[in-house]
Amino acid sequence: MELGVDKTLLKDVLKVTIYQRLLQQVNGSLAAIADWKEDWQILDQPTSDFGSSWKEVLDGAFKSKRISSKVYEEYKKIAA
C-alpha cells in the first residue's frame, strides 16, 4: 500500500502471509516455527499481531528443552 497499490487489489492476490524463523535446537539441528495470516487478516490487522501461535510453540520448545535459554530469550523478544 505504501507503493500506491490499492488495498482491494492486494486483498484479491494475497491469500496467506507466513512469518517463519529457523531456530537452533539444543542438539544443533534447526527447527522452523511459523505463524500465518489468511485472507482478511493480512491487511486488516497490524503485522505486530503475528506471534500468538508462534509464541506458544516457542514456549513449548523451551519448556521441553528443545531450545536453549539463550535461543529462547533472543526470539521471545520477537514474539512480544
Phi, psi and omega in degrees: 000329178295338178268006177091009178282134181296137182301322180293326176292319178297320179297329179290330185256334179272116181252325179213137173238130184242136172250122185222143175226143173262126180246141177280127178275167180303324181280003177094345178281168180256146176226143180265139170239131184224154172220155183214162173236146180242153174027256188297332182292331188302311184257348184262355178233143179295151181297338179293349177284350172298140172131345185297303179285330177300315180294321178298318179293319177300312178301317180296320179296323178289315181296328179271008177064028176278334176236155181282166178294328178297312179296317180301311181297321180297315184271342176298325179298323180293321184280353183287000000 
